[in-house]
Amino acid sequence: MSLVLRDAAPGDVPLVAHFVRELAAYEKLEHLAVGTDAAFHELLFGNPVRAHALIAEWDGAAVGFALWYFAVSTFTASTKLYVEDVFVAPEARNRGIGRAIFADLARRALGAGSSGMEWSVLDWNAPSIAFYRSIGAKPHAGWTTQRLSGEALRALAE
């Protein structure tokens, strides 16, 4: 059995969109997964590139992905790698694929001179939280994510 992690190529855009929808279904957020193949293509391969993705393959079959981008930490005056999504298909879990993905992202963060990595997890997602603790991740105590979107975003912009 072999694992290959590779950078997503333009031909992988439908696969990325598929894995995003699978993640949304797992998180019970399918109604929010409205990104089109064209939008993912622009995000990952447009000018400028806004995000990056990798594909995880087990014995040649795509079984997962990660999507990330670099954000800025003003306190450290450096970048941080923000992991937007990671998903491993249920039938491929418990093979070390998630750990390999996060290790790959950690190497990318260090290679880019980033001060760290960050991501969000739903508070009910105990299996993922346990996995994150097992790789040494800690919650960002005292901080909660805030979001401005939809009508509130438009209203503020006016």
C-alpha positions in Angstrom: 0.0 0.0 0.0 1.4 3.4 -0.9 0.5 7.0 -0.3 1.3 9.8 -2.7 0.7 13.5 -1.9 0.9 15.7 -4.9 0.1 19.2 -5.8 -3.3 19.6 -7.5 -3.2 20.3 -11.2 -5.8 22.2 -13.2 -7.3 18.8 -14.3 -8.0 18.1 -10.6 -10.4 21.0 -10.1 -13.5 18.7 -10.3 -11.9 16.4 -7.8 -11.2 19.3 -5.4 -14.8 20.4 -5.7 -16.0 16.9 -5.1 -13.9 16.6 -1.9 -15.2 20.0 -0.7 -18.8 18.7 -1.1 -17.9 15.5 0.7 -16.4 17.6 3.6 -19.5 19.8 3.6 -21.7 16.7 3.9 -19.7 15.3 6.7 -20.0 18.7 8.5 -23.7 18.8 7.8 -23.1 22.0 5.8 -24.0 20.9 2.3 -26.1 24.0 1.8 -23.0 26.2 2.0 -21.0 24.3 -0.5 -21.8 26.3 -3.6 -18.4 26.7 -5.2 -18.3 25.9 -8.9 -15.4 24.2 -10.8 -14.8 27.6 -12.5 -14.5 29.3 -9.1 -12.1 26.7 -7.8 -10.0 26.9 -10.9 -9.7 30.7 -10.5 -8.9 30.3 -6.8 -6.2 27.7 -7.4 -4.8 28.6 -10.8 -5.9 32.1 -11.6 -3.7 35.2 -11.6 -3.0 35.8 -8.8 -3.2 32.3 -7.2 -5.2 32.7 -4.0 -5.0 29.2 -2.6 -3.2 25.9 -3.0 -4.4 22.3 -2.9 -2.9 18.9 -2.7 -4.4 15.5 -3.6 -3.8 12.4 -1.5 -3.7 9.2 -3.5 -3.7 5.7 -1.9 -2.5 3.0 -4.4 -3.3 5.4 -7.2 -6.8 6.3 -6.2 -7.7 9.8 -4.9 -8.8 9.5 -1.3 -8.4 13.0 0.1 -7.2 16.6 -0.3 -6.1 19.7 1.5 -6.7 23.3 0.6 -4.7 26.1 2.2 -3.4 29.7 1.8 -0.9 32.0 3.4 -2.3 34.6 5.8 -0.3 37.3 7.7 0.5 37.4 11.4 1.2 41.0 12.3 2.4 40.0 15.7 5.2 37.9 14.3 5.5 40.0 11.1 5.4 36.8 9.1 3.0 34.5 7.2 1.1 31.6 8.7 -0.2 28.7 6.7 -4.0 28.7 7.1 -5.5 25.2 6.4 -9.0 25.9 5.0 -9.9 22.3 4.4 -8.6 18.8 4.9 -10.7 15.7 4.0 -9.9 12.0 3.9 -12.6 9.7 2.6 -14.1 7.6 5.4 -13.0 4.3 3.8 -9.3 5.6 3.7 -9.1 6.8 7.3 -6.9 5.3 10.0 -4.0 4.8 7.5 -1.9 7.8 8.5 -3.1 9.9 5.5 -4.3 12.8 7.6 -1.0 12.9 9.6 0.9 12.7 6.3 -1.1 15.7 4.9 -0.5 17.8 8.0 3.2 16.9 8.0 3.4 17.9 4.4 1.7 21.2 5.2 4.1 21.8 8.2 7.1 21.4 5.8 5.5 23.8 3.4 4.9 26.3 6.2 8.5 26.1 7.4 9.8 26.3 3.9 7.9 29.5 3.4 9.3 31.0 6.6 5.8 30.9 8.2 5.4 31.3 12.0 2.9 28.5 12.2 -0.3 26.9 10.9 -3.9 27.5 11.9 -7.3 26.0 11.1 -10.8 25.8 12.5 -12.7 22.8 13.6 -16.4 22.5 14.5 -16.8 22.1 18.3 -18.8 18.9 17.9 -16.2 17.1 15.7 -14.6 15.0 18.5 -12.7 12.7 16.2 -10.9 15.5 14.4 -10.2 17.4 17.6 -8.6 14.2 19.1 -6.5 13.8 15.9 -5.4 17.5 16.1 -4.4 17.0 19.8 -2.4 13.9 18.8 -0.3 15.9 16.4 0.4 18.6 19.0 -2.2 21.2 18.0 -3.7 23.4 20.7 -6.8 25.5 20.7 -6.4 29.2 20.3 -7.8 29.9 23.8 -9.8 33.1 24.2 -10.4 33.6 20.5 -13.6 32.9 18.5 -14.0 33.1 14.8 -16.1 36.0 13.5 -17.7 36.1 10.1 -19.3 38.8 8.1 -21.1 37.7 4.9 -24.2 37.9 2.9 -26.6 40.8 3.6 -24.6 42.0 6.6 -21.5 42.3 4.4 -23.3 44.2 1.7 -25.0 46.5 4.2 -21.6 47.4 5.8 -20.1 48.0 2.4 -22.8 50.5 1.6 
